[in-house]
């Protein structure tokens, strides 16, 4: 699964030609680990239509701060550089798919 950082967030996410779901997570976060495999599965299903990436909030504090992220996991769908949908917590596959579909 592709990782993004504060330094390449604009190029990889905000300027993407397709919608991007960003998974804001940390290695010590139990719920983050729980939804990791679900996100990887959804990433495969949307290949070519949407991009799913992860951002480690411990290594990249600027971007989560900019988007007001105070709890993880937080999933945000971006399209054309704008936030389309945001959810915090370990959500199910159905909700993740619905978030991406809204942006397509």
Secondary structure, 3 states (H helix, E strand, C coil): CEECCCCCHHHHHHCCCCEEEEEEECCCCHHHHHHHHHHHHHHHHCCCCEEEEEEECCCCHHHHHHCCCCCCCEEEEEECCEEEEEEECCCCHHHHHHHHHHHC
